[in-house]
Amino acid sequence: MSEPAKASPGDRSPSAPLSVGTPSSDRVQSKPAILALEDGSVFRGLAFGADAAIAGECVFNTSMTGYQEILTDPSYFGQIVTMTAVQIGNTGVNDEDAEAAAPKVSGFVVRELSPVVSSWRATLSLDEYLRRHGIPGISEVDTRALTKKLRVEGAMRCCLSTLPLSGEEAVQRARKWQNMAGSDYVKDVTCAEPFIWLPDDATNHNEAYVPAGTSFGSVQPPAHRFHVAAFDYGAKYSIFRKLVRHGFEVMVFPAGASAAQIAEHRPDAVFLSNGPGDPAALPYVYKTVTELLPEYPVFGICLGHQMITHALGGVTYKLKFGHRGGNQPVKNLETGRVSITAQNHGFATDPKSVENRGAKITEINLNDGTVEGLRHTSLPVFSVQYHPEAAPGPNDADPLFVDFYKLIEQRKLGKI
């Protein structure tokens, strides 16, 4: 296998910032739009973003900030995201906060689109950004009523249209959309070829905002750098940035890379990223993970956590409405510590399915008791369901990257 190219996905040149107080759109927000659910419910509002009609899974996110990171998180591929925060768009969009080269959501639903962009870092308004990437949005929707419906009845298929479309036709389009369960969306968001993530790459803008030698509140990265093979199942840029800042040289591989291809590059460890869709629909992924577990220290997050679950012989199931937001409380059963975490997933590990399979449940969600972490009892393998690279306000989960580094050190010393 040839050496990975020294580049990262998505070339983006910085844009000039907007003036503070810039109007969020250069067009009048009076064009009608429609959001229809598979149960026949129809929500009407005003269009923004692209002129398009799209179907997907309607979900909600309870984060107060960070809508740009949500829009560009590949884990949202195939989903139409509703924000529960009342006003969205006031900080516009900038070149530094994207988690992918382009937005990955199918559509965007908000209560109120901010009439102005007031952040000094903004280079585009939210309206213009979505228009540029062909994604429709709808505002003036009763997002409280929509969120309550999704919480009570569960995530639903839906259709969002900023084109002339009747309510009946929109409902029919929603019902014809494929279910999220059974869908493999990883193939749509993974990188095409292996590459090396460079710390000073054009897509890694953290250097301008984080003091040299720091790591988002963690200790200074160690001098020795371990080589980690990171699977891209739909990884966020922040994950690779975090790995680099915590002492790793990151080689990124497509989801379909084999264990033999990974072995050719002789990594010190393996990282399994987040990603979209149904984890049970990825047998080609967890077959490879099964082969890698005995050979390397492994750290998995989100979909990567679910891949470890399946590799151990466990199963996952679809949650009623999922966990999406920056305020999810997680308790570590080994230490008793509670962390506030950022999450984005619609599937979870069945705890009974991993019993007696070499894994120990280490963390649970305090809201519903679902599995949030696993650790292998004999191998240097662990995983979490949440996003430790995200900073929803607290940096509670940041030390997990330090734990990963120490795990590799212990393996190198022959202690595990």
Summary of the structure (lengths in Angstrom):
residues: 416
radius of gyration: 21.0
end to end distance: 30.0
largest distance: 66.2
contacts: 1495
relative contact order: 0.13
helix: 24%
strand: 30%
